[in-house]
């Protein structure tokens, strides 16, 4: 199930997509399912 507002990344070619509409289907690229991209950590301000 794709989730609204999540970014999905293809591990094969590096394509990144942003989900703008929730769906029961999983996004796919290169004939494989795409994985949810994890948020990047920001450097601390300390």
mmCIF file as Biopython writes it, N, C-alpha, C and O atoms, coordinates in Angstrom:
data_model
#
loop_
_atom_site.group_PDB
_atom_site.id
_atom_site.type_symbol
_atom_site.label_atom_id
_atom_site.label_alt_id
_atom_site.label_comp_id
_atom_site.label_asym_id
_atom_site.label_entity_id
_atom_site.label_seq_id
_atom_site.pdbx_PDB_ins_code
_atom_site.Cartn_x
_atom_site.Cartn_y
_atom_site.Cartn_z
_atom_site.occupancy
_atom_site.B_iso_or_equiv
_atom_site.auth_seq_id
_atom_site.auth_asym_id
_atom_site.pdbx_PDB_model_num
ATOM 1   N N  . UNK A ? 1  ? 0.845  -1.178 0.000   1.0 0.0 1  A 1 
ATOM 2   C CA . UNK A ? 1  ? 0.000  0.000  0.000   1.0 0.0 1  A 1 
ATOM 3   C C  . UNK A ? 1  ? 0.886  1.236  0.000   1.0 0.0 1  A 1 
ATOM 4   O O  . UNK A ? 1  ? 1.759  1.372  0.857   1.0 0.0 1  A 1 
ATOM 5   N N  . UNK A ? 2  ? 0.672  2.130  -0.945  1.0 0.0 2  A 1 
ATOM 6   C CA . UNK A ? 2  ? 1.440  3.377  -0.988  1.0 0.0 2  A 1 
ATOM 7   C C  . UNK A ? 2  ? 0.817  4.382  -0.021  1.0 0.0 2  A 1 
ATOM 8   O O  . UNK A ? 2  ? -0.400 4.434  0.157   1.0 0.0 2  A 1 
ATOM 9   N N  . UNK A ? 3  ? 1.686  5.172  0.592   1.0 0.0 3  A 1 
ATOM 10  C CA . UNK A ? 3  ? 1.237  6.120  1.605   1.0 0.0 3  A 1 
ATOM 11  C C  . UNK A ? 3  ? 1.426  7.551  1.106   1.0 0.0 3  A 1 
ATOM 12  O O  . UNK A ? 3  ? 2.468  7.894  0.548   1.0 0.0 3  A 1 
ATOM 13  N N  . UNK A ? 4  ? 0.425  8.361  1.311   1.0 0.0 4  A 1 
ATOM 14  C CA . UNK A ? 4  ? 0.437  9.759  0.899   1.0 0.0 4  A 1 
ATOM 15  C C  . UNK A ? 4  ? 1.599  10.505 1.546   1.0 0.0 4  A 1 
ATOM 16  O O  . UNK A ? 4  ? 1.802  10.415 2.757   1.0 0.0 4  A 1 
ATOM 17  N N  . UNK A ? 5  ? 2.360  11.241 0.739   1.0 0.0 5  A 1 
ATOM 18  C CA . UNK A ? 5  ? 3.453  12.055 1.246   1.0 0.0 5  A 1 
ATOM 19  C C  . UNK A ? 5  ? 4.770  11.332 1.419   1.0 0.0 5  A 1 
ATOM 20  O O  . UNK A ? 5  ? 5.767  11.959 1.778   1.0 0.0 5  A 1 
ATOM 21  N N  . UNK A ? 6  ? 4.809  10.039 1.176   1.0 0.0 6  A 1 
ATOM 22  C CA . UNK A ? 6  ? 6.055  9.274  1.322   1.0 0.0 6  A 1 
ATOM 23  C C  . UNK A ? 6  ? 6.821  9.283  0.010   1.0 0.0 6  A 1 
ATOM 24  O O  . UNK A ? 6  ? 6.227  9.349  -1.067  1.0 0.0 6  A 1 
ATOM 25  N N  . UNK A ? 7  ? 8.136  9.215  0.106   1.0 0.0 7  A 1 
ATOM 26  C CA . UNK A ? 7  ? 9.001  9.101  -1.075  1.0 0.0 7  A 1 
ATOM 27  C C  . UNK A ? 7  ? 9.435  7.644  -1.194  1.0 0.0 7  A 1 
ATOM 28  O O  . UNK A ? 7  ? 9.801  7.001  -0.211  1.0 0.0 7  A 1 
ATOM 29  N N  . UNK A ? 8  ? 9.384  7.148  -2.419  1.0 0.0 8  A 1 
ATOM 30  C CA . UNK A ? 8  ? 9.779  5.775  -2.704  1.0 0.0 8  A 1 
ATOM 31  C C  . UNK A ? 8  ? 10.987 5.791  -3.621  1.0 0.0 8  A 1 
ATOM 32  O O  . UNK A ? 8  ? 11.057 6.598  -4.548  1.0 0.0 8  A 1 
ATOM 33  N N  . UNK A ? 9  ? 11.954 4.888  -3.362  1.0 0.0 9  A 1 
ATOM 34  C CA . UNK A ? 9  ? 13.192 4.864  -4.126  1.0 0.0 9  A 1 
ATOM 35  C C  . UNK A ? 9  ? 13.407 3.491  -4.752  1.0 0.0 9  A 1 
ATOM 36  O O  . UNK A ? 9  ? 13.186 2.462  -4.114  1.0 0.0 9  A 1 
ATOM 37  N N  . UNK A ? 10 ? 13.842 3.492  -6.008  1.0 0.0 10 A 1 
ATOM 38  C CA . UNK A ? 10 ? 14.186 2.264  -6.708  1.0 0.0 10 A 1 
ATOM 39  C C  . UNK A ? 10 ? 15.652 1.964  -6.403  1.0 0.0 10 A 1 
ATOM 40  O O  . UNK A ? 10 ? 16.520 2.789  -6.690  1.0 0.0 10 A 1 
ATOM 41  N N  . UNK A ? 11 ? 15.936 0.813  -5.835  1.0 0.0 11 A 1 
ATOM 42  C CA . UNK A ? 11 ? 17.309 0.443  -5.503  1.0 0.0 11 A 1 
ATOM 43  C C  . UNK A ? 11 ? 18.098 0.058  -6.750  1.0 0.0 11 A 1 
ATOM 44  O O  . UNK A ? 11 ? 19.328 0.042  -6.724  1.0 0.0 11 A 1 
ATOM 45  N N  . UNK A ? 12 ? 17.404 -0.251 -7.836  1.0 0.0 12 A 1 
ATOM 46  C CA . UNK A ? 12 ? 18.053 -0.666 -9.085  1.0 0.0 12 A 1 
ATOM 47  C C  . UNK A ? 12 ? 18.629 0.538  -9.849  1.0 0.0 12 A 1 
ATOM 48  O O  . UNK A ? 12 ? 19.805 0.531  -10.213 1.0 0.0 12 A 1 
ATOM 49  N N  . UNK A ? 13 ? 17.805 1.575  -10.093 1.0 0.0 13 A 1 
ATOM 50  C CA . UNK A ? 13 ? 18.240 2.696  -10.931 1.0 0.0 13 A 1 
ATOM 51  C C  . UNK A ? 13 ? 18.312 4.031  -10.185 1.0 0.0 13 A 1 
ATOM 52  O O  . UNK A ? 13 ? 18.823 5.007  -10.734 1.0 0.0 13 A 1 
ATOM 53  N N  . UNK A ? 14 ? 17.812 4.093  -8.950  1.0 0.0 14 A 1 
ATOM 54  C CA . UNK A ? 14 ? 17.896 5.316  -8.164  1.0 0.0 14 A 1 
ATOM 55  C C  . UNK A ? 14 ? 16.743 6.288  -8.353  1.0 0.0 14 A 1 
ATOM 56  O O  . UNK A ? 14 ? 16.778 7.390  -7.805  1.0 0.0 14 A 1 
ATOM 57  N N  . UNK A ? 15 ? 15.722 5.910  -9.113  1.0 0.0 15 A 1 
ATOM 58  C CA . UNK A ? 15 ? 14.561 6.780  -9.314  1.0 0.0 15 A 1 
ATOM 59  C C  . UNK A ? 15 ? 13.831 6.995  -7.999  1.0 0.0 15 A 1 
ATOM 60  O O  . UNK A ? 15 ? 13.636 6.055  -7.228  1.0 0.0 15 A 1 
ATOM 61  N N  . UNK A ? 16 ? 13.427 8.239  -7.744  1.0 0.0 16 A 1 
ATOM 62  C CA . UNK A ? 16 ? 12.688 8.584  -6.524  1.0 0.0 16 A 1 
ATOM 63  C C  . UNK A ? 16 ? 11.357 9.178  -6.940  1.0 0.0 16 A 1 
ATOM 64  O O  . UNK A ? 16 ? 11.309 10.057 -7.801  1.0 0.0 16 A 1 
ATOM 65  N N  . UNK A ? 17 ? 10.257 8.698  -6.326  1.0 0.0 17 A 1 
ATOM 66  C CA . UNK A ? 17 ? 8.927  9.235  -6.608  1.0 0.0 17 A 1 
ATOM 67  C C  . UNK A ? 17 ? 8.277  9.676  -5.301  1.0 0.0 17 A 1 
ATOM 68  O O  . UNK A ? 17 ? 8.524  9.098  -4.243  1.0 0.0 17 A 1 
ATOM 69  N N  . UNK A ? 18 ? 7.444  10.708 -5.394  1.0 0.0 18 A 1 
ATOM 70  C CA . UNK A ? 18 ? 6.684  11.205 -4.253  1.0 0.0 18 A 1 
ATOM 71  C C  . UNK A ? 18 ? 5.241  10.794 -4.443  1.0 0.0 18 A 1 
ATOM 72  O O  . UNK A ? 18 ? 4.653  11.066 -5.490  1.0 0.0 18 A 1 
ATOM 73  N N  . UNK A ? 19 ? 4.662  10.146 -3.451  1.0 0.0 19 A 1 
ATOM 74  C CA . UNK A ? 19 ? 3.281  9.677  -3.533  1.0 0.0 19 A 1 
ATOM 75  C C  . UNK A ? 19 ? 2.338  10.849 -3.245  1.0 0.0 19 A 1 
ATOM 76  O O  . UNK A ? 19 ? 2.364  11.423 -2.156  1.0 0.0 19 A 1 
ATOM 77  N N  . UNK A ? 20 ? 1.508  11.196 -4.229  1.0 0.0 20 A 1 
ATOM 78  C CA . UNK A ? 20 ? 0.571  12.308 -4.073  1.0 0.0 20 A 1 
ATOM 79  C C  . UNK A ? 20 ? -0.858 11.827 -3.869  1.0 0.0 20 A 1 
ATOM 80  O O  . UNK A ? 20 ? -1.764 12.631 -3.652  1.0 0.0 20 A 1 
ATOM 81  N N  . UNK A ? 21 ? -1.061 10.507 -3.938  1.0 0.0 21 A 1 
ATOM 82  C CA . UNK A ? 21 ? -2.384 9.944  -3.728  1.0 0.0 21 A 1 
ATOM 83  C C  . UNK A ? 21 ? -2.225 8.542  -3.149  1.0 0.0 21 A 1 
ATOM 84  O O  . UNK A ? 21 ? -1.542 7.706  -3.741  1.0 0.0 21 A 1 
ATOM 85  N N  . UNK A ? 22 ? -2.842 8.274  -2.009  1.0 0.0 22 A 1 
ATOM 86  C CA . UNK A ? 22 ? -2.757 6.954  -1.380  1.0 0.0 22 A 1 
ATOM 87  C C  . UNK A ? 22 ? -3.437 5.913  -2.263  1.0 0.0 22 A 1 
ATOM 88  O O  . UNK A ? 22 ? -4.415 6.203  -2.952  1.0 0.0 22 A 1 
ATOM 89  N N  . UNK A ? 23 ? -2.899 4.692  -2.229  1.0 0.0 23 A 1 
ATOM 90  C CA . UNK A ? 23 ? -3.414 3.631  -3.084  1.0 0.0 23 A 1 
ATOM 91  C C  . UNK A ? 23 ? -3.185 2.283  -2.429  1.0 0.0 23 A 1 
ATOM 92  O O  . UNK A ? 23 ? -2.364 2.156  -1.520  1.0 0.0 23 A 1 
ATOM 93  N N  . UNK A ? 24 ? -3.917 1.272  -2.896  1.0 0.0 24 A 1 
ATOM 94  C CA . UNK A ? 24 ? -3.717 -0.086 -2.416  1.0 0.0 24 A 1 
ATOM 95  C C  . UNK A ? 24 ? -2.537 -0.757 -3.115  1.0 0.0 24 A 1 
ATOM 96  O O  . UNK A ? 24 ? -2.081 -1.815 -2.682  1.0 0.0 24 A 1 
ATOM 97  N N  . UNK A ? 25 ? -2.042 -0.151 -4.190  1.0 0.0 25 A 1 
ATOM 98  C CA . UNK A ? 25 ? -0.932 -0.709 -4.963  1.0 0.0 25 A 1 
ATOM 99  C C  . UNK A ? 25 ? 0.395  -0.151 -4.466  1.0 0.0 25 A 1 
ATOM 100 O O  . UNK A ? 25 ? 0.466  0.978  -3.982  1.0 0.0 25 A 1 
ATOM 101 N N  . UNK A ? 26 ? 1.452  -0.965 -4.596  1.0 0.0 26 A 1 
ATOM 102 C CA . UNK A ? 26 ? 2.797  -0.508 -4.280  1.0 0.0 26 A 1 
ATOM 103 C C  . UNK A ? 26 ? 3.438  0.024  -5.551  1.0 0.0 26 A 1 
ATOM 104 O O  . UNK A ? 26 ? 3.269  -0.567 -6.617  1.0 0.0 26 A 1 
ATOM 105 N N  . UNK A ? 27 ? 4.176  1.138  -5.460  1.0 0.0 27 A 1 
ATOM 106 C CA . UNK A ? 27 ? 4.860  1.632  -6.652  1.0 0.0 27 A 1 
ATOM 107 C C  . UNK A ? 27 ? 5.968  0.666  -7.061  1.0 0.0 27 A 1 
ATOM 108 O O  . UNK A ? 27 ? 6.586  0.026  -6.210  1.0 0.0 27 A 1 
ATOM 109 N N  . UNK A ? 28 ? 6.217  0.562  -8.362  1.0 0.0 28 A 1 
ATOM 110 C CA . UNK A ? 28 ? 7.265  -0.326 -8.849  1.0 0.0 28 A 1 
ATOM 111 C C  . UNK A ? 28 ? 8.061  0.352  -9.948  1.0 0.0 28 A 1 
ATOM 112 O O  . UNK A ? 28 ? 7.568  1.248  -10.633 1.0 0.0 28 A 1 
ATOM 113 N N  . UNK A ? 29 ? 9.301  -0.090 -10.104 1.0 0.0 29 A 1 
ATOM 114 C CA . UNK A ? 29 ? 10.214 0.421  -11.112 1.0 0.0 29 A 1 
ATOM 115 C C  . UNK A ? 29 ? 11.201 -0.701 -11.421 1.0 0.0 29 A 1 
ATOM 116 O O  . UNK A ? 29 ? 11.577 -1.456 -10.524 1.0 0.0 29 A 1 
ATOM 117 N N  . UNK A ? 30 ? 11.617 -0.817 -12.654 1.0 0.0 30 A 1 
ATOM 118 C CA . UNK A ? 30 ? 12.564 -1.867 -13.063 1.0 0.0 30 A 1 
ATOM 119 C C  . UNK A ? 30 ? 12.020 -3.254 -12.716 1.0 0.0 30 A 1 
ATOM 120 O O  . UNK A ? 30 ? 12.782 -4.150 -12.355 1.0 0.0 30 A 1 
ATOM 121 N N  . UNK A ? 31 ? 10.705 -3.426 -12.827 1.0 0.0 31 A 1 
ATOM 122 C CA . UNK A ? 31 ? 10.018 -4.696 -12.535 1.0 0.0 31 A 1 
ATOM 123 C C  . UNK A ? 31 ? 10.207 -5.168 -11.102 1.0 0.0 31 A 1 
ATOM 124 O O  . UNK A ? 31 ? 10.102 -6.363 -10.827 1.0 0.0 31 A 1 
ATOM 125 N N  . UNK A ? 32 ? 10.488 -4.237 -10.176 1.0 0.0 32 A 1 
ATOM 126 C CA . UNK A ? 32 ? 10.633 -4.563 -8.750  1.0 0.0 32 A 1 
ATOM 127 C C  . UNK A ? 32 ? 9.893  -3.521 -7.932  1.0 0.0 32 A 1 
ATOM 128 O O  . UNK A ? 32 ? 9.710  -2.389 -8.378  1.0 0.0 32 A 1 
ATOM 129 N N  . UNK A ? 33 ? 9.469  -3.901 -6.734  1.0 0.0 33 A 1 
ATOM 130 C CA . UNK A ? 33 ? 8.804  -2.958 -5.843  1.0 0.0 33 A 1 
ATOM 131 C C  . UNK A ? 33 ? 9.778  -1.917 -5.322  1.0 0.0 33 A 1 
ATOM 132 O O  . UNK A ? 33 ? 10.959 -2.201 -5.125  1.0 0.0 33 A 1 
ATOM 133 N N  . UNK A ? 34 ? 9.280  -0.719 -5.103  1.0 0.0 34 A 1 
ATOM 134 C CA . UNK A ? 34 ? 10.114 0.370  -4.579  1.0 0.0 34 A 1 
ATOM 135 C C  . UNK A ? 34 ? 9.993  0.409  -3.063  1.0 0.0 34 A 1 
ATOM 136 O O  . UNK A ? 34 ? 8.952  0.065  -2.504  1.0 0.0 34 A 1 
ATOM 137 N N  . UNK A ? 35 ? 11.071 0.832  -2.401  1.0 0.0 35 A 1 
ATOM 138 C CA . UNK A ? 35 ? 11.094 0.900  -0.946  1.0 0.0 35 A 1 
ATOM 139 C C  . UNK A ? 35 ? 10.885 2.336  -0.484  1.0 0.0 35 A 1 
ATOM 140 O O  . UNK A ? 35 ? 11.265 3.282  -1.175  1.0 0.0 35 A 1 
ATOM 141 N N  . UNK A ? 36 ? 10.273 2.494  0.700   1.0 0.0 36 A 1 
ATOM 142 C CA . UNK A ? 36 ? 10.076 3.833  1.270   1.0 0.0 36 A 1 
ATOM 143 C C  . UNK A ? 36 ? 11.443 4.413  1.592   1.0 0.0 36 A 1 
ATOM 144 O O  . UNK A ? 36 ? 12.269 3.762  2.232   1.0 0.0 36 A 1 
ATOM 145 N N  . UNK A ? 37 ? 11.678 5.637  1.146   1.0 0.0 37 A 1 
ATOM 146 C CA . UNK A ? 37 ? 12.943 6.305  1.400   1.0 0.0 37 A 1 
ATOM 147 C C  . UNK A ? 37 ? 12.948 6.817  2.831   1.0 0.0 37 A 1 
ATOM 148 O O  . UNK A ? 37 ? 12.000 7.472  3.265   1.0 0.0 37 A 1 
ATOM 149 N N  . UNK A ? 38 ? 14.004 6.521  3.556   1.0 0.0 38 A 1 
ATOM 150 C CA . UNK A ? 38 ? 14.111 6.948  4.941   1.0 0.0 38 A 1 
ATOM 151 C C  . UNK A ? 38 ? 14.517 8.415  5.000   1.0 0.0 38 A 1 
ATOM 152 O O  . UNK A ? 38 ? 15.291 8.877  4.162   1.0 0.0 38 A 1 
ATOM 153 N N  . UNK A ? 39 ? 13.998 9.156  5.990   1.0 0.0 39 A 1 
ATOM 154 C CA . UNK A ? 39 ? 14.363 10.572 6.107   1.0 0.0 39 A 1 
ATOM 155 C C  . UNK A ? 39 ? 15.855 10.719 6.387   1.0 0.0 39 A 1 
ATOM 156 O O  . UNK A ? 39 ? 16.454 9.906  7.090   1.0 0.0 39 A 1 
ATOM 157 N N  . UNK A ? 40 ? 16.443 11.774 5.821   1.0 0.0 40 A 1 
ATOM 158 C CA . UNK A ? 40 ? 17.854 12.043 6.050   1.0 0.0 40 A 1 
ATOM 159 C C  . UNK A ? 40 ? 18.014 12.771 7.371   1.0 0.0 40 A 1 
ATOM 160 O O  . UNK A ? 40 ? 17.218 13.647 7.708   1.0 0.0 40 A 1 
ATOM 161 N N  . UNK A ? 41 ? 19.049 12.404 8.118   1.0 0.0 41 A 1 
ATOM 162 C CA . UNK A ? 41 ? 19.280 13.040 9.409   1.0 0.0 41 A 1 
ATOM 163 C C  . UNK A ? 41 ? 19.908 14.403 9.200   1.0 0.0 41 A 1 
ATOM 164 O O  . UNK A ? 41 ? 20.813 14.565 8.380   1.0 0.0 41 A 1 
ATOM 165 N N  . UNK A ? 42 ? 19.426 15.372 9.941   1.0 0.0 42 A 1 
ATOM 166 C CA . UNK A ? 42 ? 19.947 16.735 9.903   1.0 0.0 42 A 1 
ATOM 167 C C  . UNK A ? 42 ? 21.084 16.840 10.930  1.0 0.0 42 A 1 
ATOM 168 O O  . UNK A ? 42 ? 21.025 16.197 11.978  1.0 0.0 42 A 1 
ATOM 169 N N  . UNK A ? 43 ? 22.092 17.626 10.646  1.0 0.0 43 A 1 
ATOM 170 C CA . UNK A ? 43 ? 23.156 17.810 11.637  1.0 0.0 43 A 1 
ATOM 171 C C  . UNK A ? 43 ? 22.611 18.567 12.849  1.0 0.0 43 A 1 
ATOM 172 O O  . UNK A ? 43 ? 21.754 19.441 12.719  1.0 0.0 43 A 1 
ATOM 173 N N  . UNK A ? 44 ? 23.114 18.221 13.999  1.0 0.0 44 A 1 
ATOM 174 C CA . UNK A ? 44 ? 22.643 18.899 15.217  1.0 0.0 44 A 1 
ATOM 175 C C  . UNK A ? 44 ? 23.148 20.332 15.240  1.0 0.0 44 A 1 
ATOM 176 O O  . UNK A ? 44 ? 24.195 20.638 14.668  1.0 0.0 44 A 1 
ATOM 177 N N  . UNK A ? 45 ? 22.414 21.197 15.892  1.0 0.0 45 A 1 
ATOM 178 C CA . UNK A ? 45 ? 22.802 22.602 15.972  1.0 0.0 45 A 1 
ATOM 179 C C  . UNK A ? 45 ? 23.722 22.894 17.143  1.0 0.0 45 A 1 
ATOM 180 O O  . UNK A ? 45 ? 24.143 24.035 17.339  1.0 0.0 45 A 1 
ATOM 181 N N  . UNK A ? 46 ? 24.033 21.869 17.920  1.0 0.0 46 A 1 
ATOM 182 C CA . UNK A ? 46 ? 24.910 22.067 19.086  1.0 0.0 46 A 1 
ATOM 183 C C  . UNK A ? 46 ? 26.354 22.087 18.695  1.0 0.0 46 A 1 
ATOM 184 O O  . UNK A ? 46 ? 27.223 22.243 19.552  1.0 0.0 46 A 1 
#
